[in-house]
Amino acid sequence: MAGAMSAKARIVILGGGFGGIAAARALRHADAEILLIDRRNHHIFQPLLYQVATAVLSSAEIAAPIRQLEVGQRNLSVLLAEVTGANLAERTIEASAPGSGVHKVPFDYLVVATGSRPSYFGHDEFARHAPGLKNLNDAEAIRTKILGAFEKADATDDEGERERLMTFVLVGAGPTGVELAASLAHLVKTTLRNNFRHIDPAKARIVLLDGAGRVLPTFSARASRDVARRLDKLGVKVMTGVKVETVDENGVIAGGSRIPSATVLWTAGVEASPIPRMLGTPTDRAGRALVDSLLRIAPGVFVVGDAASFTQDGHPVPGVAQAAIQEGRYVGELIVNALEGRAAKPFRYFDLGNMAVVGKNYAVLQRGMLLTSGFLTWLVWAFVHILSLPQLQNRLRVQRQWLWSYLTGQRGSRLISETSTT
């Protein structure tokens, strides 16, 4: 791989998520050779993963091939590989590619945008029974688990087992947990209605747990109260201020009480990918690299998105898509300026606000003191998300599927994978 690169500046980007893609696009006119490395061949629009998990959308509707970037950006190459080592002193990255072994990749500039993974807060044994939601495989496995639970409930005559199968527990009441719970409530009360002869899916029990004192703890107390009331109307039982002590094949123990469930989903938190620690740089408790005002950990080495810990005005920049996009774009532009001999200005995050959708016709938006919610906010949420999808075909497909689901209550991807366990 080293021989494939020219004498031009060599820029290596690790990760094809929001931050990595934004950095690559910001470098499209740079006089440099850019290599983007990712172990997956696709970019995922993660804010809509929960809709794949609850059968609203299919995987192809929220993902796009990373290699498509090469079509419109001649200075960019893509390598499908997993990073296995790094040497900042030698300025090289080691990446293992399927069928071609380990590549030693030199760089002049390195952009680390490797994202995050679910955090079980020291209880990694929970992962076996409580999958997280970070990629397409997770979403499809969760969809299979949910739909499979109803199939099993319809087939059994044991009332106790049926009740366990029709109880769904979500651990974590942040935006992902709230959106997943609300979408699941709509699935069981509308989409699956009249689909089974021996059970009523609308009687399914959905429990949303969190150790914090309220749902959406990063939003205002008023927003949390409004969302909690909305979830209650949807039939979601919210239990806050309770700590999950055990997760096993029979359900969870939370606050000293067992909740029997065949489907426990983890939406409680994330930690950085292992790459920042692999680089040998100081990290925070979640494994995020501590970066300076230029998002650097060393000269020419940058970390962005969920892999970075950056504090602005005494507050950490949140791990949201907009932050990753702004950081990735900033680093790309900073490298261009460096190549052209221009000075760099410190990074400043512009907060566009936090949004969460809570079922049909309702979303909440908060930016500073501004708080809006309801149908119009829901329309804004839908418009923003459609425009943010990676390709035109994604936007058209999602728009069409959302309209169909809105008018009929039906969902177009209720498939149980034959290769997934239920």
Secondary structure in CASP SS format (residue, H / E / C, confidence):
PFRMAT SS
TARGET T0000
AUTHOR 0000-0000-0000
METHOD secondary structure of the structure
MODEL  1
M C 1.00
A H 1.00
G H 1.00
A H 1.00
M C 1.00
S C 1.00
A C 1.00
K C 1.00
A E 1.00
R E 1.00
I E 1.00
V E 1.00
I E 1.00
L E 1.00
G C 1.00
G C 1.00
G C 1.00
F H 1.00
G H 1.00
G H 1.00
I H 1.00
A H 1.00
A H 1.00
A H 1.00
R H 1.00
A H 1.00
L C 1.00
R C 1.00
H C 1.00
A C 1.00
D C 1.00
A E 1.00
E E 1.00
I E 1.00
L E 1.00
L E 1.00
I E 1.00
D E 1.00
R C 1.00
R C 1.00
N C 1.00
H E 1.00
H E 1.00
I E 1.00
F C 1.00
Q H 1.00
P H 1.00
L H 1.00
L H 1.00
Y H 1.00
Q H 1.00
V H 1.00
A H 1.00
T C 1.00
A C 1.00
V C 1.00
L C 1.00
S C 1.00
S H 1.00
A H 1.00
E H 1.00
I C 1.00
A E 1.00
A E 1.00
P E 1.00
I H 1.00
R H 1.00
Q H 1.00
L H 1.00
E H 1.00
V H 1.00
G H 1.00
Q C 1.00
R C 1.00
N C 1.00
L E 1.00
S E 1.00
V E 1.00
L E 1.00
L E 1.00
A C 1.00
E E 1.00
V E 1.00
T E 1.00
G E 1.00
A E 1.00
N E 1.00
L C 1.00
A C 1.00
E C 1.00
R C 1.00
T E 1.00
I E 1.00
E E 1.00
A E 1.00
S E 1.00
A E 1.00
P C 1.00
G C 1.00
S C 1.00
G E 1.00
V E 1.00
H E 1.00
K E 1.00
V E 1.00
P E 1.00
F C 1.00
D C 1.00
Y E 1.00
L E 1.00
V E 1.00
V E 1.00
A C 1.00
T C 1.00
G C 1.00
S E 1.00
R E 1.00
P E 1.00
S C 1.00
Y C 1.00
F C 1.00
G C 1.00
H C 1.00
D H 1.00
E H 1.00
F H 1.00
A H 1.00
R H 1.00
H C 1.00
A C 1.00
P C 1.00
G C 1.00
L C 1.00
K C 1.00
N C 1.00
L H 1.00
N H 1.00
D H 1.00
A H 1.00
E H 1.00
A H 1.00
I H 1.00
R H 1.00
T H 1.00
K H 1.00
I H 1.00
L H 1.00
G H 1.00
A H 1.00
F H 1.00
E H 1.00
K H 1.00
A H 1.00
D H 1.00
A H 1.00
T C 1.00
D C 1.00
D C 1.00
E H 1.00
G H 1.00
E H 1.00
R H 1.00
E H 1.00
R H 1.00
L H 1.00
M C 1.00
T E 1.00
F E 1.00
V E 1.00
L E 1.00
V E 1.00
G C 1.00
A C 1.00
G C 1.00
P H 1.00
T H 1.00
G H 1.00
V H 1.00
E H 1.00
L H 1.00
A H 1.00
A H 1.00
S H 1.00
L H 1.00
A H 1.00
H H 1.00
L H 1.00
V H 1.00
K H 1.00
T H 1.00
T H 1.00
L C 1.00
R C 1.00
N C 1.00
N C 1.00
F C 1.00
R C 1.00
H C 1.00
I C 1.00
D C 1.00
P H 1.00
A H 1.00
K H 1.00
A C 1.00
R E 1.00
I E 1.00
V E 1.00
L E 1.00
L E 1.00
D E 1.00
G C 1.00
A C 1.00
G C 1.00
R C 1.00
V C 1.00
L C 1.00
P C 1.00
T C 1.00
F C 1.00
S C 1.00
A H 1.00
R H 1.00
A H 1.00
S H 1.00
R H 1.00
D H 1.00
V H 1.00
A H 1.00
R H 1.00
R H 1.00
L H 1.00
D H 1.00
K H 1.00
L C 1.00
G C 1.00
V E 1.00
K E 1.00
V E 1.00
M E 1.00
T E 1.00
G C 1.00
V C 1.00
K C 1.00
V E 1.00
E E 1.00
T E 1.00
V E 1.00
D E 1.00
E C 1.00
N C 1.00
G E 1.00
V E 1.00
I E 1.00
A E 1.00
G C 1.00
G C 1.00
S E 1.00
R E 1.00
I E 1.00
P E 1.00
S C 1.00
A C 1.00
T E 1.00
V E 1.00
L E 1.00
W E 1.00
T C 1.00
A C 1.00
G C 1.00
V E 1.00
E E 1.00
A E 1.00
S C 1.00
P C 1.00
I H 1.00
P H 1.00
R H 1.00
M H 1.00
L C 1.00
G C 1.00
T C 1.00
P C 1.00
T E 1.00
D C 1.00
R C 1.00
A C 1.00
G C 1.00
R C 1.00
A E 1.00
L E 1.00
V C 1.00
D C 1.00
S C 1.00
L C 1.00
L C 1.00
R E 1.00
I E 1.00
A E 1.00
P C 1.00
G C 1.00
V E 1.00
F E 1.00
V E 1.00
V C 1.00
G H 1.00
D H 1.00
A H 1.00
A E 1.00
S E 1.00
F C 1.00
T E 1.00
Q E 1.00
D C 1.00
G C 1.00
H E 1.00
P E 1.00
V C 1.00
P C 1.00
G C 1.00
V C 1.00
A H 1.00
Q H 1.00
A H 1.00
A H 1.00
I H 1.00
Q H 1.00
E H 1.00
G H 1.00
R H 1.00
Y H 1.00
V H 1.00
G H 1.00
E H 1.00
L H 1.00
I H 1.00
V H 1.00
N H 1.00
A H 1.00
L H 1.00
E C 1.00
G C 1.00
R C 1.00
A C 1.00
A C 1.00
K C 1.00
P C 1.00
F C 1.00
R C 1.00
Y C 1.00
F C 1.00
D C 1.00
L C 1.00
G C 1.00
N E 1.00
M E 1.00
A E 1.00
V E 1.00
V C 1.00
G C 1.00
K C 1.00
N C 1.00
Y C 1.00
A E 1.00
V E 1.00
L E 1.00
Q E 1.00
R E 1.00
G C 1.00
M C 1.00
L E 1.00
L E 1.00
T E 1.00
S E 1.00
G E 1.00
F H 1.00
L H 1.00
T H 1.00
W H 1.00
L H 1.00
V H 1.00
W H 1.00
A H 1.00
F H 1.00
V H 1.00
H H 1.00
I H 1.00
L H 1.00
S H 1.00
L C 1.00
P C 1.00
Q C 1.00
L H 1.00
Q H 1.00
N H 1.00
R H 1.00
L H 1.00
R H 1.00
V H 1.00
Q H 1.00
R H 1.00
Q H 1.00
W H 1.00
L H 1.00
W H 1.00
S H 1.00
Y H 1.00
L H 1.00
T H 1.00
G C 1.00
Q C 1.00
R C 1.00
G C 1.00
S C 1.00
R C 1.00
L C 1.00
I C 1.00
S C 1.00
E C 1.00
T C 1.00
S C 1.00
T C 1.00
T C 1.00
END
